[in-house]
Amino acid sequence: MPVINSTEGCHEAVFAFPSHIVPIYGLVKRLAAAAPEYYFPVKPFAVEGYRLPEGYVLKGHPQEPVELFLKTPTENIKKALQVAVADRGREDMGVPWVALVTGGPFALTAHVYADLVKETFAGKSIEECRNEPLKCIPGLSAVSVKDLPEGVLFVNLESEIPRMLDNMSRMLPKATAVCVNTFEEIDPTIVNALESKLKKLLRIGPLSLSMDSEPASDEYGCILWLDKQKPTSVIYVGFGSFIPLPPNEVIPLTEALQESGFPFLWSVRGKTKDLLPKCSEEQVLLFDIAI
């Protein structure tokens, strides 16, 4: 989604990862309101032209279509930049750039400190250090190695997602600024840890407050069902809309949730709902994710 400023002498472009269009659009609206002299025409492009290669047969791994998909935005961003360069009439692209991290600061901190994590646990297998606390990262001493996001300690460079995250951890410290969905009061230790690694940290959270969309309808009766439950007693289960849960994992997960004895609220996608074993309505409420 390139956003180009038409004011003479000034050009801005905003590129959104496809699943993060809503929060970045809310941020752009805030920027436009603060600087009404700027013009932000919006044209989606990131997934434009995405198709599986002709004759390609998926091998069944749930991340496979995602990895193929991740290669498309890169090419489309390059094309959009070429358009911007042609419009500007200049070839140099030595411009400041700002990254927006829509998630919280904890996983981001782990990625930014990835080299220190690798150095701290060098020579150990994941089984040997899985329960060791991350005392090397300020603010994450209560987190153990086994809780780290994929690709922080061991990077599988053959896989697109870990490779992308590894590249991200190396590129973000080079950004002019990084906008993070947080605010200092929620965890000043983490904020200070990030500020020591980044050129400039902009705390713009919570992003949800900048989204002025209409409240979603409660067609599945989630609120009414939740009102019947005891306080702090419900487990929420949601894997997003990007990667479907493999069928062979659905039933074991459901059985584990049932055995927990806690009521749970599960947002599912399409056919996943048909794979679930029968559950009592008192314990579980299922609803489809709107795609």
C-alpha positions as CSV (number, residue, x, y, z in Angstrom):
1,M,0.0,0.0,0.0
2,P,2.1,2.9,-1.2
3,V,1.1,6.3,0.2
4,I,2.8,9.1,-1.8
5,N,2.8,12.7,-0.8
6,S,2.3,15.0,-3.7
7,T,3.7,18.1,-2.0
8,E,6.5,19.5,-4.2
9,G,9.9,18.5,-2.8
10,C,8.5,16.0,-0.3
11,H,7.7,12.3,-1.0
12,E,6.5,9.7,1.5
13,A,5.6,6.1,0.8
14,V,3.9,3.7,3.3
15,F,4.2,0.0,2.6
16,A,1.9,-2.3,4.6
17,F,2.3,-6.0,5.1
18,P,-1.1,-7.4,3.9
19,S,-2.4,-8.5,7.3
20,H,-1.5,-5.2,8.9
21,I,-3.3,-2.8,6.6
22,V,-5.9,-1.7,9.2
23,P,-3.5,-0.5,11.9
24,I,-1.1,1.2,9.5
25,Y,-4.1,2.9,7.8
26,G,-5.2,4.2,11.2
27,L,-1.8,5.6,11.8
28,V,-1.7,7.3,8.4
29,K,-5.1,8.9,9.2
30,R,-3.6,10.3,12.4
31,L,-0.7,11.7,10.5
32,A,-2.9,13.2,7.9
33,A,-5.0,14.9,10.5
34,A,-1.9,16.3,12.2
35,A,-0.5,17.6,8.9
36,P,-3.5,18.5,6.7
37,E,-1.2,20.1,4.1
38,Y,-0.1,16.6,3.1
39,Y,-2.0,14.4,0.6
40,F,-2.1,10.6,1.1
41,P,-3.5,8.8,-1.9
42,V,-3.8,5.1,-1.1
43,K,-3.5,2.2,-3.6
44,P,-3.2,-1.4,-2.3
45,F,-0.5,-3.3,-4.0
46,A,1.3,-5.7,-1.6
47,V,-0.6,-8.9,-2.7
48,E,-1.3,-7.7,-6.2
49,G,-0.6,-10.4,-8.7
50,Y,-0.1,-13.1,-6.1
51,R,-0.6,-16.5,-7.6
52,L,0.8,-20.0,-7.0
53,P,3.3,-20.9,-9.8
54,E,1.6,-22.6,-12.7
55,G,1.4,-26.3,-12.1
56,Y,2.7,-26.0,-8.6
57,V,1.4,-28.7,-6.2
58,L,1.3,-27.9,-2.5
59,K,3.2,-30.4,-0.3
60,G,0.8,-30.1,2.6
61,H,2.9,-28.1,5.0
62,P,0.8,-25.3,6.6
63,Q,3.5,-22.6,6.2
64,E,4.2,-23.5,2.5
65,P,1.6,-21.1,0.9
66,V,2.6,-18.4,3.3
67,E,6.2,-18.7,2.4
68,L,5.3,-18.5,-1.3
69,F,3.1,-15.5,-0.5
70,L,5.9,-13.7,1.3
71,K,8.0,-13.5,-1.8
72,T,5.3,-11.5,-3.7
73,P,5.2,-8.2,-1.6
74,T,9.0,-7.9,-2.0
75,E,8.7,-7.7,-5.8
76,N,5.7,-5.4,-5.6
77,I,7.5,-3.0,-3.2
78,K,10.4,-2.8,-5.7
79,K,8.0,-2.0,-8.5
80,A,6.3,0.7,-6.3
81,L,9.7,2.3,-5.5
82,Q,10.6,2.4,-9.2
83,V,7.4,4.3,-9.8
84,A,8.2,6.7,-7.0
85,V,11.7,7.2,-8.4
86,A,10.4,7.9,-11.9
87,D,7.8,10.3,-10.5
88,R,10.5,12.1,-8.5
89,G,13.0,12.2,-11.4
90,R,15.9,11.1,-9.3
91,E,17.7,7.8,-9.0
92,D,19.1,8.1,-5.5
93,M,17.1,6.5,-2.8
94,G,19.1,7.6,0.3
95,V,15.9,8.5,2.2
96,P,15.0,8.1,5.9
97,W,12.8,5.1,6.6
98,V,10.6,4.3,9.5
99,A,9.3,0.9,10.5
100,L,6.0,0.2,12.2
101,V,5.8,-2.9,14.5
102,T,2.1,-3.7,15.1
103,G,2.8,-6.3,17.8
104,G,4.0,-5.6,21.3
105,P,7.5,-4.9,22.4
106,F,8.5,-8.2,24.0
107,A,8.9,-10.4,20.8
108,L,10.5,-7.4,19.1
109,T,13.1,-7.1,21.9
110,A,14.0,-10.8,21.6
111,H,14.6,-10.4,17.9
112,V,16.6,-7.2,18.3
113,Y,18.8,-8.9,20.9
114,A,19.1,-12.1,18.8
115,D,22.8,-11.9,18.4
116,L,23.3,-11.6,22.2
117,V,21.0,-14.6,22.7
118,K,23.0,-16.7,20.2
119,E,26.2,-15.7,21.9
120,T,24.9,-16.5,25.4
121,F,23.7,-20.0,24.5
122,A,26.4,-20.8,21.9
123,G,27.3,-24.5,21.9
124,K,24.1,-25.7,23.5
125,S,21.2,-27.5,21.9
126,I,17.7,-26.3,22.4
127,E,17.0,-29.2,24.7
128,E,20.0,-28.3,26.9
129,C,19.0,-24.7,27.5
130,R,15.2,-24.7,26.9
131,N,14.4,-23.9,30.5
132,E,17.1,-21.3,31.1
133,P,15.9,-17.8,31.7
134,L,16.8,-14.9,29.4
135,K,18.8,-13.0,31.9
136,C,20.9,-11.5,29.1
137,I,17.9,-9.4,27.8
138,P,16.7,-6.6,30.1
139,G,13.1,-7.1,31.0
140,L,12.9,-10.7,29.8
141,S,14.5,-12.5,32.7
142,A,11.1,-14.2,33.5
143,V,11.0,-15.7,30.0
144,S,12.9,-18.9,29.2
145,V,14.6,-20.0,26.0
146,K,11.7,-22.3,25.0
147,D,9.4,-19.3,24.9
148,L,11.5,-17.4,22.3
149,P,9.9,-16.7,18.9
150,E,11.0,-18.9,16.0
151,G,14.3,-18.0,14.6
152,V,15.8,-16.1,17.5
153,L,18.2,-18.8,18.8
154,F,18.4,-21.1,15.8
155,V,17.6,-19.8,12.3
156,N,16.6,-22.2,9.5
157,L,17.7,-20.2,6.5
158,E,16.0,-22.6,4.2
159,S,12.6,-21.4,5.6
160,E,11.2,-18.1,4.4
161,I,9.6,-17.0,7.7
162,P,12.6,-17.5,10.0
163,R,14.8,-15.9,7.3
164,M,12.5,-12.9,7.1
165,L,12.5,-12.5,10.9
166,D,16.3,-12.8,11.0
167,N,16.6,-10.1,8.4
168,M,14.2,-7.9,10.3
169,S,16.3,-8.1,13.5
170,R,19.3,-7.0,11.5
171,M,17.6,-4.2,9.6
172,L,15.5,-2.5,12.3
173,P,18.5,-1.0,14.1
174,K,19.4,0.7,10.8
175,A,15.9,2.4,10.5
176,T,15.6,6.1,11.1
177,A,13.0,5.3,13.7
178,V,10.8,2.4,14.7
179,C,7.2,2.8,15.8
180,V,6.0,0.3,18.3
181,N,2.6,-0.5,19.5
182,T,3.3,0.2,23.2
183,F,3.6,3.0,25.7
184,E,6.4,3.5,28.2
185,E,4.4,3.1,31.4
186,I,3.4,-0.5,30.5
187,D,7.1,-1.7,30.8
188,P,9.8,0.9,31.0
189,T,12.6,-1.7,31.3
190,I,11.6,-3.1,27.9
191,V,11.3,0.4,26.4
192,N,14.8,1.3,27.7
193,A,16.2,-2.0,26.3
194,L,14.8,-1.2,22.8
195,E,15.9,2.4,22.9
196,S,19.5,1.3,23.5
197,K,19.4,-0.8,20.3
198,L,17.4,1.4,17.9
199,K,18.3,4.9,16.6
200,K,14.9,6.2,17.7
201,L,11.9,4.5,19.3
202,L,8.5,6.0,18.8
203,R,5.9,4.7,21.3
204,I,2.5,5.1,19.5
205,G,0.3,2.5,21.2
206,P,-2.2,1.3,21.8
207,L,-2.9,1.3,18.1
208,S,-6.5,0.0,18.7
209,L,-7.4,3.5,19.9
210,S,-6.6,4.9,16.4
211,M,-8.9,2.5,14.6
212,D,-12.3,4.3,14.1
213,S,-14.1,1.3,12.4
214,E,-17.6,0.4,13.4
215,P,-17.9,-2.1,16.3
216,A,-18.2,-5.6,15.0
217,S,-21.6,-7.3,15.3
218,D,-22.0,-10.1,17.8
219,E,-23.8,-12.5,15.6
220,Y,-22.4,-15.5,17.4
221,G,-23.5,-14.3,20.9
222,C,-19.9,-14.1,22.3
223,I,-20.8,-11.3,24.7
224,L,-23.9,-13.0,26.0
225,W,-21.9,-16.3,26.4
226,L,-19.0,-14.5,28.2
227,D,-21.4,-12.8,30.6
228,K,-22.5,-16.2,31.8
229,Q,-18.9,-17.2,32.7
230,K,-17.0,-16.6,36.0
231,P,-14.5,-13.7,35.9
232,T,-11.0,-14.6,34.6
233,S,-12.2,-18.2,33.8
234,V,-12.3,-18.3,30.0
235,I,-9.5,-19.5,27.7
236,Y,-9.4,-17.6,24.4
237,V,-8.0,-19.6,21.4
238,G,-7.2,-17.9,18.1
239,F,-4.6,-18.7,15.5
240,G,-5.4,-15.8,13.2
241,S,-6.5,-16.0,9.6
242,F,-3.1,-16.4,7.9
243,I,-2.1,-20.0,8.6
244,P,-4.8,-22.7,9.0
245,L,-4.3,-25.2,11.8
246,P,-3.3,-28.6,10.4
247,P,-6.1,-31.1,10.7
248,N,-4.0,-33.6,12.7
249,E,-3.5,-30.9,15.4
250,V,-7.1,-29.8,15.8
251,I,-8.4,-32.9,17.7
252,P,-5.5,-33.2,20.2
253,L,-5.8,-29.4,20.9
254,T,-9.5,-29.7,21.4
255,E,-9.2,-32.7,23.7
256,A,-6.5,-30.8,25.8
257,L,-8.8,-27.8,26.1
258,Q,-11.7,-30.0,27.2
259,E,-9.6,-31.8,29.8
260,S,-8.5,-28.5,31.3
261,G,-12.1,-28.0,32.6
262,F,-12.1,-24.4,31.7
263,P,-14.6,-22.8,29.3
264,F,-12.9,-21.6,26.1
265,L,-13.8,-19.2,23.3
266,W,-12.3,-20.3,19.9
267,S,-12.2,-18.3,16.7
268,V,-11.8,-20.8,13.8
269,R,-11.7,-20.7,10.1
270,G,-14.2,-22.4,7.8
271,K,-13.5,-26.2,7.6
272,T,-11.6,-26.3,10.9
273,K,-14.9,-26.1,12.7
274,D,-16.1,-29.3,11.0
275,L,-13.1,-31.2,12.3
276,L,-13.8,-30.5,16.0
277,P,-15.2,-33.2,18.3
278,K,-18.5,-32.5,19.9
279,C,-18.2,-30.1,22.8
280,S,-20.9,-28.9,25.3
281,E,-22.1,-25.3,24.7
282,E,-21.5,-24.6,28.3
283,Q,-17.8,-25.2,27.9
284,V,-17.0,-23.9,24.5
285,L,-18.2,-21.2,22.0
286,L,-17.0,-21.4,18.5
287,F,-17.2,-18.7,15.9
288,D,-15.9,-18.2,12.4
289,I,-13.3,-15.6,11.6
290,A,-14.5,-13.0,9.1
291,I,-12.0,-13.1,6.2
